[in-house]
Amino acid sequence: MQVIDYALIGDGTSDRALLPILSWSLRRLAPQIDFAPQPFVHRGSCAVDATVEDVRNKYKPALIFVHRDAERLPLAARRTEVPRVDYVVPVIPVRMTEAWLLIDAEALRIASGNPNGRTAIELPRTRDIERLPDPKKDLERLLMDAAGTLGQRRRKRFKQEQAFMVHRVAECIRDFSALHELEAFRAFWADLKAALSTLSSMDGFPKIG
C-alpha cells in the first residue's frame, strides 16, 4: 500500500486534537491509501502563507491541512485566510477545535480517567454545537462531570491535565460521522475530497474513488 504524507498547521498546540479527525476522514475517503502525518506544526504568530511554504519545503507532504478557529468571524471570512491551492485543505471549526469533540460521552469518560462512571453526561445536540459561545469551557466542564466526585488534590491535578485530556477525547472517538450535521465540517469534507481528487489525477498517485 502506498504511503502519502500530510501535515497539520495549527493556531495553537491544542489543535493536535484535530489529527484523529483528519485520520478518520482520510480513511473514509481513501481507504486504499495509507496516510502518514508529519510532525504537527504550531503556527503561533507566523503568517499562514509563510508557514505553509515552510512546511511544504521542509516536509514535502502531499497534503497540508491548515487550521483556523472561526471564533466570531463567519466561516467564509476565515476561509479567505487560507491559501487556495490544490494541496492545502482548510480546517475551520466553528467556533473552535473543541466544538468538534462534543459528540461522544463514552470518549469523555475514558479521557477523564473514569470509563465506568455513571454520572449523566449532558452533551449538546450536534446541530447546536456551532452556536455554543465557548466550546472549550463546555468540554472542560463535561470532562469534570465525567470524572465524577474528586477530592481537592485530585481536582487540582485534573485541571492541570485537561489539555492532555482534550487530545485524549479525540483519540477515543471512533466515529466522527455526526459532524456531517455541521456546516463547517461539511465544508472541510468537500475541500478534502477536492484535494484528494486532484492528487488522484497526478502521476505517481493511486486512483481515489
FENSUL-V654153 format. One record per helix or strand of 3 or more residues. SS is the DSSP state (@ for helix, = for strand). FROM is the first residue (numbers start at 1). LEN is the number of residues. If there is no record, write none. Layout:
ss->SS from->FROM len->LEN
ss->SS from->FROM len->LEN
//
This chain:
ss->= from->3 len->8
ss->@ from->13 len->17
ss->= from->34 len->4
ss->@ from->48 len->12
ss->= from->63 len->5
ss->@ from->75 len->5
ss->= from->88 len->4
ss->@ from->97 len->5
ss->@ from->105 len->8
ss->@ from->126 len->6
ss->@ from->135 len->13
ss->@ from->152 len->9
ss->@ from->162 len->11
ss->@ from->177 len->5
ss->@ from->183 len->18
//
